Amino acid sequence: MTLYIKNMVCARCNMVVKSELEKLGLQTISVELGEVKLQDVITENQKEILLKNLQSLGFDLIDDKKSKTIEKIKNLIIDLVHRKNVELKTNLSDYLAENLNQDYNSLSNLFSEIENTTIEKYFICQKIEKVKELLIYNELSLSEIADMLNYSNVAHLSNQFKKVTSYTPTNFKQLKDKKRIHIENL
């Protein structure tokens, strides 16, 4: 049996969800971002308890097909930006269409309809959050960050950063209270 879970965005989320399932005596085959495969069928009682426990931790179960597709799109983008930097050179539309085995235009239309933003804007917001993280760590130059996240040059990164945050990367680094946004809230 497969469960789809909203707001799983990192390895820690996988561990927390797996722990909640184990508390209910449920054996997992795999726990991935947004998707859990169970060995057995979950009872309605277990599902209600799981839902309550997950919601208290900021997660939610997803039942309808559209929401599952949206969550898969988000998880692929999060994984691409925050974990698979090398693959950022891939065309996003091809990457999503290939991984979801669906036409990109239908994915794009569904995403825009449900999320009130485009896939591209969501992708850019994820990249900007990654830039913020890397700026805060202060281990890479802006040129290295631009290269890592597949920006054509530093000016392109800086312009996009300012458009999204209202700050230049340099001004952002100087802020005492650096405003980062939780990935699941983008």
C-alpha positions as CSV (number, residue, x, y, z in Angstrom):
1,M,0.0,0.0,0.0
2,T,1.2,3.5,-0.8
3,L,0.5,6.6,1.2
4,Y,1.2,10.1,-0.1
5,I,2.2,12.7,2.6
6,K,2.3,16.4,2.2
7,N,5.2,18.6,3.4
8,M,7.9,15.9,3.5
9,V,10.9,18.0,2.3
10,C,14.0,16.5,3.9
11,A,15.6,13.4,5.2
12,R,14.6,14.3,8.8
13,C,10.9,14.4,7.6
14,N,11.4,10.8,6.3
15,M,12.7,9.8,9.7
16,V,9.9,11.4,11.6
17,V,7.2,9.9,9.3
18,K,8.8,6.5,9.5
19,S,8.9,6.7,13.3
20,E,5.2,7.6,13.4
21,L,4.4,4.6,11.2
22,E,6.5,2.3,13.5
23,K,4.6,3.6,16.5
24,L,1.4,2.2,14.9
25,G,3.1,-1.1,14.2
26,L,3.2,-0.5,10.4
27,Q,6.2,-1.9,8.5
28,T,7.6,0.2,5.7
29,I,9.1,-0.9,2.4
30,S,10.4,2.6,1.6
31,V,10.0,6.1,2.8
32,E,10.7,8.8,0.2
33,L,9.9,12.5,0.0
34,G,6.1,12.6,-0.1
35,E,5.6,8.8,-0.6
36,V,5.6,5.9,1.8
37,K,5.2,2.2,0.7
38,L,3.8,-0.1,3.4
39,Q,4.1,-3.8,3.5
40,D,0.5,-4.2,4.6
41,V,-2.8,-2.4,4.1
42,I,-3.5,0.2,6.8
43,T,-6.8,0.0,8.7
44,E,-9.2,3.0,8.9
45,N,-8.4,3.3,12.7
46,Q,-4.6,3.3,12.0
47,K,-5.2,5.8,9.2
48,E,-7.1,8.2,11.5
49,I,-4.5,8.0,14.3
50,L,-1.7,8.5,11.7
51,L,-3.5,11.5,10.2
52,K,-3.9,13.1,13.6
53,N,-0.2,12.4,14.5
54,L,1.1,13.6,11.2
55,Q,-1.0,16.8,11.3
56,S,0.4,17.6,14.7
57,L,3.8,17.5,13.2
58,G,3.0,19.7,10.1
59,F,2.3,16.9,7.6
60,D,-0.9,15.7,6.0
61,L,-2.1,12.7,4.1
62,I,-3.1,13.3,0.5
63,D,-5.9,11.3,-1.1
64,D,-6.9,13.0,-4.3
65,K,-5.0,12.5,-7.6
66,K,-4.4,16.2,-8.3
67,S,-2.9,16.9,-4.9
68,K,-0.6,13.8,-5.3
69,T,0.6,15.2,-8.6
70,I,1.3,18.6,-7.1
71,E,3.2,17.2,-4.2
72,K,5.3,15.0,-6.6
73,I,6.1,18.1,-8.6
74,K,7.1,20.0,-5.5
75,N,9.2,17.1,-4.2
76,L,11.0,16.7,-7.5
77,I,11.9,20.4,-7.6
78,I,13.0,20.4,-3.9
79,D,15.1,17.4,-4.5
80,L,16.6,18.9,-7.6
81,V,17.5,22.2,-6.1
82,H,18.6,21.2,-2.6
83,R,20.2,17.8,-3.2
84,K,21.0,17.2,-6.9
85,N,22.8,20.4,-7.9
86,V,24.6,18.7,-10.7
87,E,21.3,17.9,-12.5
88,L,20.2,21.6,-12.4
89,K,21.6,21.9,-15.9
90,T,18.6,19.7,-17.0
91,N,15.7,21.4,-18.6
92,L,13.1,21.6,-15.9
93,S,10.1,20.9,-18.1
94,D,11.8,17.8,-19.5
95,Y,12.9,16.7,-16.0
96,L,9.4,16.9,-14.6
97,A,7.7,15.3,-17.6
98,E,10.2,12.4,-17.6
99,N,10.0,11.7,-13.9
100,L,6.2,11.9,-13.7
101,N,5.5,10.3,-17.1
102,Q,3.1,13.2,-18.0
103,D,3.0,16.0,-20.5
104,Y,4.6,19.1,-19.1
105,N,1.8,21.4,-20.3
106,S,-0.8,19.5,-18.3
107,L,1.5,19.5,-15.3
108,S,2.0,23.2,-15.6
109,N,-1.7,23.9,-16.0
110,L,-2.6,21.8,-13.0
111,F,0.1,23.3,-10.8
112,S,-0.9,26.9,-11.7
113,E,-4.6,26.1,-11.2
114,I,-4.1,24.6,-7.7
115,E,-1.1,26.6,-6.4
116,N,-1.9,30.0,-7.9
117,T,1.7,30.3,-9.2
118,T,3.7,28.7,-12.0
119,I,6.1,25.8,-11.7
120,E,8.8,28.2,-12.9
121,K,8.1,30.7,-10.1
122,Y,8.1,27.9,-7.5
123,F,11.4,26.6,-8.9
124,I,12.9,30.1,-8.7
125,C,11.8,30.5,-5.1
126,Q,13.4,27.2,-4.2
127,K,16.6,28.3,-5.9
128,I,16.6,31.7,-4.1
129,E,16.1,29.9,-0.7
130,K,19.1,27.7,-1.6
131,V,21.1,30.9,-2.4
132,K,20.1,32.4,1.0
133,E,21.3,29.2,2.7
134,L,24.6,29.3,0.9
135,L,25.1,33.0,1.6
136,I,24.5,32.5,5.3
137,Y,27.1,29.7,5.4
138,N,29.5,32.1,3.8
139,E,31.7,29.3,2.4
140,L,31.2,30.0,-1.3
141,S,31.6,33.1,-3.4
142,L,28.6,34.5,-5.3
143,S,30.3,33.4,-8.5
144,E,30.5,29.8,-7.2
145,I,26.9,29.9,-6.0
146,A,25.8,31.1,-9.4
147,D,27.7,28.3,-11.1
148,M,26.4,25.7,-8.6
149,L,22.8,26.7,-9.2
150,N,23.2,26.9,-13.0
151,Y,22.8,30.7,-13.3
152,S,24.3,32.1,-16.5
153,N,26.3,34.6,-14.5
154,V,26.4,36.5,-11.2
155,A,24.3,39.4,-12.6
156,H,21.5,37.0,-13.5
157,L,21.5,35.5,-10.0
158,S,21.7,38.9,-8.4
159,N,18.8,40.3,-10.5
160,Q,16.6,37.3,-9.7
161,F,17.5,37.4,-6.0
162,K,16.6,41.1,-5.8
163,K,13.4,40.6,-7.7
164,V,12.3,37.8,-5.2
165,T,13.7,39.2,-1.9
166,S,14.0,43.0,-2.5
167,Y,17.6,42.7,-1.4
168,T,20.8,42.3,-3.3
169,P,22.8,39.2,-2.2
170,T,25.3,41.6,-0.6
171,N,22.6,43.4,1.3
172,F,21.1,40.1,2.4
173,K,24.4,39.0,3.9
174,Q,24.6,42.2,5.9
175,L,21.2,41.7,7.5
176,K,21.3,40.8,11.2
177,D,17.9,39.0,10.9
178,K,18.2,36.9,7.8
179,K,14.8,36.0,6.5
180,R,14.7,32.5,5.3
181,I,11.5,30.7,4.4
182,H,10.7,27.1,5.3
183,I,10.8,25.0,2.1
184,E,7.3,23.7,2.7
185,N,5.9,27.3,2.9
186,L,7.1,28.3,-0.5
